[in-house]
Amino acid sequence: MKTSIMYALKFAMLCVCVASCAHYSEKGCRILNVDKKESDIQYLKLEDYSKIELEFSKSSIVGSVSAVFAYGDKWLIQTTRRLLCFERDGNYLSDIGRYGRGPGEHLDIQSVYVVGDTIAILSSSRKIDMYVNSGNSFRFIESKELPANISRPVALLYADTEFPDYVYAQNLYNGTPGVTTPVLTLYDKAWNVVDTSLAVLPSGGWRISSPFTSSGDAVYHSTLASDTIHMIKDGRITPRFSFDWGESAFPQEARGSYSRILPYIIENPKEFRILHVRSYISEDGGFIFSLLHAAGKSILLRYDLRADKPELYAFKHADGTPAVIQYIFSSSQNIVNVVVSPPDSKEDANPSIYTVTLN
């Protein structure tokens, strides 16, 4: 009994210590110090981890992965034009990718979200098409138009059975000079605006969408080239975490948007400057996993929020060549799923999903 009490007291003291050591901005956003150099990267061999190779055929070419969803006993792989369905062992089943029979009548998929058994696909035509999986194929249910009061172009929509009162939206730059576009908008089920983010898209914005993720009683969102992770909770959008890359940050004149960062990367390809691609919070809320790029490398960041400790990882194929990470998703404390492009030496192949356990 005394031992358990002492353990509880020590754990409580540790939590207080960690909380007191954490740094926050004036607006309550927690600053995450990731002042790491290229020499701090830990290299891991992909061959040491379990692998699911997505079947490659004329019908199942994946290319670039936009998002991955666990759907029952299947994987849903989102690309810009198709949503492909694979069995958990990687065997291809079917896809959603056409809205007609004429040439070029392909969906331009903006985003996909899954609520229960229903798959919702937002296309550039401002329609939300609803499907369910029926055996080895998809069955169309209905199509809904985005309401006319949503004047901003939408890059991504998200809904969750855990938060039934809201619809979450990542916006596209509206292109109007002098008018700012918030990165995020929170709607109620009647499509009334509940809140918008203070963060706005830079002129020109970007088309790349970054999926929402949920952890505990909140939803989180990060955006390409932004160092801030937003939290949506109790009807409010607030900046929750912000990365400080220290000496590995881009110069001030190159920050703020991908359109500024990209020219700098092209001119200085070997400089170790960290580009934040996307992040999500682990299911237990204790870790942030981030996909980063620096000096031509794909890097995985695991940030321990309790210990205030960042760690950088990169992967190598069996032939020793560096691995290109396309996407990361669904993790617990030590486990993360990593979608990796095939090595250059392997033609006619799809990306593979690796389940990586970190020490």
TITIKOL-547278 format. One record per residue (C-alpha): residue in one letter; x, y, z. Coordinates in steps of 0.5 Angstrom, whole numbers, padded with zeros to 4 digits, always signed. Example, Ala and Ser with C-alpha at 12.3 -4.5 7.8 and 13.67 -1.06 7.14 Angstrom:
# TITIKOL-547278
A+0025-0009+0016S+0027-0002+0014
END
This chain:
# TITIKOL-547278
M+0000+0000+0000K+0006+0005+0002T+0009+0003-0004S+0003+0005-0009I+0002+0011-0005M+0010+0013-0006Y+0009+0011-0013A+0003+0016-0014L+0007+0022-0011K+0013+0021-0015F+0009+0021-0021A+0005+0027-0019M+0012+0031-0017L+0014+0029-0024C+0008+0031-0028V+0009+0038-0024C+0016+0038-0026V+0015+0037-0033A+0009+0042-0033S+0014+0047-0030C+0019+0046-0035A+0015+0047-0041H+0015+0054-0044Y+0009+0057-0047S+0007+0064-0051E+0003+0069-0048K-0003+0066-0051G-0002+0060-0048C+0001+0056-0054R+0006+0051-0052I+0013+0052-0055L+0016+0045-0057N+0024+0046-0057V+0027+0042-0063D+0034+0045-0063K+0037+0039-0067K+0042+0038-0072E+0043+0033-0078S+0048+0029-0073D+0042+0028-0068I+0038+0023-0073Q+0038+0016-0071Y+0038+0011-0077L+0033+0005-0077K+0033-0001-0082L+0026-0002-0085E+0028-0009-0086D+0027-0010-0078Y+0020-0008-0078S+0013-0011-0081K+0011-0009-0088I+0005-0009-0092E+0006-0008-0099L+0001-0006-0103E-0001-0010-0109F+0001-0007-0116S-0003-0008-0122K-0006-0003-0128S-0012-0002-0123S-0008-0001-0117I-0003+0004-0118V-0002+0009-0112G+0003+0014-0114S+0003+0019-0108V-0001+0018-0102S-0005+0024-0099A-0008+0020-0093V-0009+0013-0090F-0015+0010-0086A-0016+0004-0083Y-0023+0002-0085G-0026-0005-0081D-0021-0010-0084K-0019-0006-0090W-0014+0000-0092L-0017+0006-0095I-0011+0010-0099Q-0013+0017-0101T-0010+0020-0108T-0012+0026-0111R-0016+0022-0116R-0018+0016-0113L-0020+0012-0106L-0017+0005-0107C-0019+0000-0102F-0014-0006-0100E-0014-0012-0095R-0010-0011-0089D-0005-0016-0092G-0004-0011-0098N-0009-0015-0103Y-0012-0010-0108L-0020-0010-0108S-0023-0004-0111D-0023+0004-0112I-0027+0010-0112G-0025+0014-0118R-0030+0016-0123Y-0036+0020-0123G-0038+0018-0131R-0036+0014-0136G-0033+0019-0141P-0026+0021-0142G-0023+0025-0136E-0029+0024-0132H-0025+0023-0126L-0026+0025-0119D-0022+0031-0116I-0022+0029-0109Q-0021+0034-0104S-0021+0030-0098V-0024+0024-0095Y-0027+0022-0088V-0030+0016-0085V-0036+0016-0080G-0038+0010-0077D-0039+0005-0084T-0040+0011-0088I-0034+0014-0093A-0035+0021-0095I-0031+0024-0101L-0031+0032-0102S-0029+0033-0109S-0028+0040-0113S-0035+0040-0115R-0037+0042-0108K-0040+0036-0107I-0040+0031-0101D-0041+0024-0104M-0043+0018-0099Y-0041+0011-0100V-0041+0005-0096N-0037-0001-0097S-0040-0007-0100G-0036-0014-0100N-0030-0012-0104S-0033-0006-0107F-0036+0001-0105R-0044+0002-0106F-0046+0010-0107I-0051+0012-0102E-0052+0020-0103S-0049+0026-0106K-0050+0033-0102E-0048+0040-0104L-0044+0044-0100P-0049+0050-0097A-0049+0056-0101N-0047+0060-0095I-0040+0057-0095S-0037+0062-0100R-0029+0060-0098P-0026+0054-0102V-0025+0048-0098A-0019+0044-0098L-0021+0039-0093L-0027+0037-0089Y-0027+0032-0083A-0033+0029-0078D-0032+0025-0072T-0037+0020-0069E-0034+0023-0062F-0036+0030-0064P-0042+0029-0067D-0044+0037-0066Y-0039+0039-0071V-0036+0039-0078Y-0028+0041-0079A-0026+0045-0085Q-0019+0047-0088N-0020+0052-0092L-0017+0054-0099Y-0014+0061-0100N-0020+0065-0104G-0015+0069-0108T-0019+0076-0106P-0013+0081-0105G-0014+0085-0099V-0018+0079-0096T-0015+0074-0091T-0017+0067-0091P-0017+0063-0084V-0014+0057-0084L-0019+0053-0081T-0027+0054-0080L-0031+0050-0075Y-0038+0049-0077D-0044+0046-0073K-0049+0041-0076A-0053+0046-0080W-0047+0049-0083N-0047+0056-0079V-0040+0058-0077V-0038+0057-0070D-0031+0059-0070T-0025+0061-0075S-0017+0061-0073L-0014+0067-0072A-0008+0064-0077V-0009+0066-0084L-0007+0063-0091P-0001+0067-0094S-0002+0070-0101G-0003+0064-0106G-0004+0059-0100W-0003+0052-0102R-0007+0046-0104I-0004+0041-0100S-0009+0039-0094S-0007+0036-0088P-0011+0031-0084F-0015+0033-0078T-0014+0028-0072S-0017+0027-0066S-0014+0025-0059G-0018+0025-0052D-0023+0030-0052A-0020+0035-0058V-0019+0035-0065Y-0012+0037-0068H-0009+0040-0074S-0003+0042-0077T-0001+0045-0084L+0005+0044-0089A+0010+0050-0088S+0007+0052-0081D+0010+0051-0075T+0004+0051-0071I-0001+0045-0069H-0008+0048-0067M-0013+0045-0062I-0021+0045-0063K-0024+0044-0057D-0031+0046-0054G-0033+0050-0060R-0026+0054-0060I-0020+0054-0065T-0014+0055-0061P-0006+0055-0063R-0004+0049-0058F+0003+0047-0060S+0009+0051-0064F+0015+0048-0066D+0022+0052-0065W+0027+0049-0069G+0033+0053-0066E+0039+0053-0071S+0035+0049-0076A+0030+0054-0077F+0029+0057-0084P+0032+0064-0084Q+0026+0069-0082E+0025+0072-0090A+0024+0065-0092R+0019+0063-0087G+0011+0064-0087S+0009+0060-0093Y+0011+0054-0097S+0012+0059-0103R+0018+0063-0099I+0021+0056-0097L+0021+0052-0103P+0026+0057-0107Y+0030+0057-0101I+0031+0049-0101I+0032+0049-0108E+0038+0054-0108N+0041+0051-0101P+0039+0044-0102K+0044+0041-0097E+0043+0046-0091F+0039+0042-0085R+0033+0047-0085I+0027+0043-0082L+0021+0044-0086H+0014+0041-0082V+0010+0037-0087R+0005+0035-0082S+0004+0032-0075Y-0001+0029-0070I-0002+0027-0063S-0002+0020-0061E-0008+0016-0058D-0006+0017-0051G-0004+0024-0052G+0003+0024-0049F+0007+0024-0056I+0007+0028-0062F+0009+0025-0069S+0011+0029-0074L+0013+0028-0081L+0019+0033-0083H+0024+0034-0089A+0031+0037-0089A+0037+0037-0093G+0033+0032-0098K+0032+0027-0092S+0025+0025-0090I+0025+0025-0082L+0020+0022-0077L+0020+0026-0070R+0017+0023-0064Y+0016+0029-0059D+0015+0026-0052L+0010+0031-0049R+0011+0029-0042A+0019+0029-0042D+0019+0035-0046K+0024+0030-0051P+0025+0030-0058E+0028+0025-0062L+0029+0025-0070Y+0029+0018-0074A+0030+0017-0081F+0030+0010-0085K+0034+0006-0090H+0032+0001-0095A+0035-0006-0095D+0040-0004-0100G+0042+0002-0096T+0039+0008-0100P+0035+0013-0096A+0027+0012-0095V+0022+0017-0097I+0016+0017-0092Q+0010+0019-0096Y+0005+0019-0090I+0005+0017-0082F-0001+0015-0078S-0005+0012-0072S+0000+0011-0067S+0001+0009-0059Q+0006+0011-0055N+0012+0007-0059I+0008+0005-0065V+0007+0009-0071N+0005+0007-0078V+0010+0009-0084V+0008+0010-0091V+0014+0009-0095S+0016+0010-0103P+0019+0004-0106P+0026+0004-0107D+0029+0007-0114S+0032+0000-0116K+0025-0003-0115E+0020-0001-0121D+0013-0003-0122A+0011-0002-0114N+0007+0001-0110P+0009+0004-0103S+0009+0000-0097I+0006+0001-0090Y+0011-0001-0084T+0009-0001-0077V+0015+0001-0073T+0016+0000-0066L+0021+0006-0063N+0025+0004-0057
END
